[in-house]
Amino acid sequence: PFRLIWSILEQKSVFASQALSFQQSNIPAIYPTPPSYSQAIVDLFEFLLKVLQFGIEQLATFLILHEKLEITPAGISHLGYEMNDCCQWDLQKSLQFLLATNSDLKEMLKLEHSYVITLIHEIRYFRNTWAHGGSFKAREIYRISDSAILLADLFGFSDKSRDYEKVIELRRALAAELLSPV
């Protein structure tokens, strides 16, 4: 289970001063109080699934334009992945597909290096750790949120929903925690 560090901070009177300065800022209070780590992870993975689905839709369009999809009586596929139901894939399958199509993905994004693949590998590692009952510290959640934002920016998802702003707000809350004296 995830540890709730905020209860420790309350005992040390750090939380009250952080909450006051956090509420006085001009940042909209999506997370008016610090979220629990487990809720932060769930929020991040829900956001990542939306980002990956958006990226897969873009990739599917790219593959159609470049005639790289296989069209069979059973449906449309690419590298053994049935694309008919790609909007229904979970996070793990979406990550696997993007890793399997890494050269097409780099070509679509016009990247010469494997930056996007590195982000996807990192996200897959955190997803697998979470799925197998692993726990995360604030610094790791900050890193996941940073990777999520970078991937969203690569796919052009940055202004698509309130979810993007929610992840930005989560990063700010985590940064305040990480930078505060304990």
MODA-V657357 format. One record per residue. N is the residue number from 1. RES is the residue in one letter. OMEGA is omega in radians with two decimals (* if undefined). NEAR is the number of other ideal C-beta (glycine too) atoms within 12 Angstrom. Layout:
((N:RES:OMEGA:NEAR) (N:RES:OMEGA:NEAR))
This chain:
((1:P:-3.12:12) (2:F:3.09:23) (3:R:3.11:18) (4:L:-3.07:24) (5:I:-3.10:31) (6:W:3.12:30) (7:S:3.07:15) (8:I:-3.14:17) (9:L:3.11:26) (10:E:-3.13:17) (11:Q:-3.12:13) (12:K:3.10:16) (13:S:3.11:15) (14:V:-3.07:24) (15:F:-3.08:25) (16:A:-3.12:18) (17:S:3.10:17) (18:Q:-3.12:32) (19:A:3.14:24) (20:L:3.14:15) (21:S:3.13:18) (22:F:-3.12:28) (23:Q:-3.12:19) (24:Q:-3.14:12) (25:S:3.14:16) (26:N:-3.12:9) (27:I:3.09:21) (28:P:-3.03:15) (29:A:3.05:20) (30:I:3.03:23) (31:Y:-3.08:30) (32:P:2.99:17) (33:T:-3.10:23) (34:P:-3.13:36) (35:P:3.02:31) (36:S:-3.13:24) (37:Y:-3.11:33) (38:S:3.11:22) (39:Q:3.11:21) (40:A:3.12:38) (41:I:3.12:37) (42:V:3.12:23) (43:D:-3.13:33) (44:L:-3.11:42) (45:F:3.04:35) (46:E:3.09:23) (47:F:-3.14:37) (48:L:3.11:41) (49:L:3.10:31) (50:K:3.13:30) (51:V:-3.12:40) (52:L:3.11:41) (53:Q:3.08:32) (54:F:3.12:31) (55:G:3.13:38) (56:I:3.06:38) (57:E:3.10:26) (58:Q:-3.14:27) (59:L:3.12:37) (60:A:3.09:32) (61:T:3.11:18) (62:F:-3.13:25) (63:L:3.08:29) (64:I:-3.13:19) (65:L:-3.13:14) (66:H:3.07:16) (67:E:-3.13:12) (68:K:3.12:23) (69:L:3.06:25) (70:E:3.11:19) (71:I:-3.11:16) (72:T:3.07:13) (73:P:3.14:8) (74:A:-3.13:12) (75:G:-3.11:15) (76:I:3.13:21) (77:S:3.08:23) (78:H:-3.14:30) (79:L:3.10:22) (80:G:3.11:13) (81:Y:3.07:27) (82:E:-3.05:21) (83:M:-3.08:31) (84:N:-3.06:19) (85:D:-3.04:19) (86:C:3.11:32) (87:C:3.12:18) (88:Q:-3.11:14) (89:W:3.03:25) (90:D:-3.07:20) (91:L:-3.10:32) (92:Q:-3.12:24) (93:K:3.10:24) (94:S:3.11:37) (95:L:3.13:37) (96:Q:-3.14:25) (97:F:-3.12:35) (98:L:3.08:45) (99:L:3.13:29) (100:A:-3.10:22) (101:T:-3.00:36) (102:N:-3.13:26) (103:S:3.08:23) (104:D:-3.14:32) (105:L:3.10:37) (106:K:3.12:24) (107:E:3.14:18) (108:M:-3.10:28) (109:L:-3.14:28) (110:K:3.12:12) (111:L:3.09:19) (112:E:-3.11:10) (113:H:-3.05:13) (114:S:-3.13:18) (115:Y:-3.11:21) (116:V:3.14:37) (117:I:3.09:25) (118:T:3.10:22) (119:L:-3.12:37) (120:I:3.08:38) (121:H:-3.14:21) (122:E:3.12:27) (123:I:3.12:40) (124:R:3.11:30) (125:Y:-3.14:23) (126:F:3.11:34) (127:R:3.13:32) (128:N:3.08:18) (129:T:3.13:22) (130:W:-3.09:28) (131:A:-3.13:16) (132:H:3.00:11) (133:G:3.11:12) (134:G:3.12:20) (135:S:-3.09:20) (136:F:3.02:31) (137:K:-3.11:22) (138:A:-3.12:34) (139:R:3.13:18) (140:E:3.10:26) (141:I:3.07:39) (142:Y:-3.14:30) (143:R:3.11:25) (144:I:-3.13:38) (145:S:3.09:42) (146:D:3.10:27) (147:S:3.12:34) (148:A:3.13:43) (149:I:3.12:31) (150:L:3.13:26) (151:L:3.10:40) (152:A:3.12:36) (153:D:3.10:24) (154:L:-3.14:31) (155:F:-3.12:34) (156:G:-3.09:17) (157:F:-2.93:29) (158:S:-3.12:21) (159:D:-3.03:14) (160:K:-3.06:21) (161:S:3.06:18) (162:R:-3.13:15) (163:D:3.12:29) (164:Y:3.13:31) (165:E:3.11:24) (166:K:3.11:30) (167:V:3.06:41) (168:I:3.13:30) (169:E:3.09:31) (170:L:3.10:38) (171:R:3.13:35) (172:R:3.13:30) (173:A:3.12:41) (174:L:3.11:36) (175:A:3.09:23) (176:A:3.12:29) (177:E:-3.09:33) (178:L:-3.10:24) (179:L:-3.11:16) (180:S:3.09:25) (181:P:-3.12:12) (182:V:*:15))
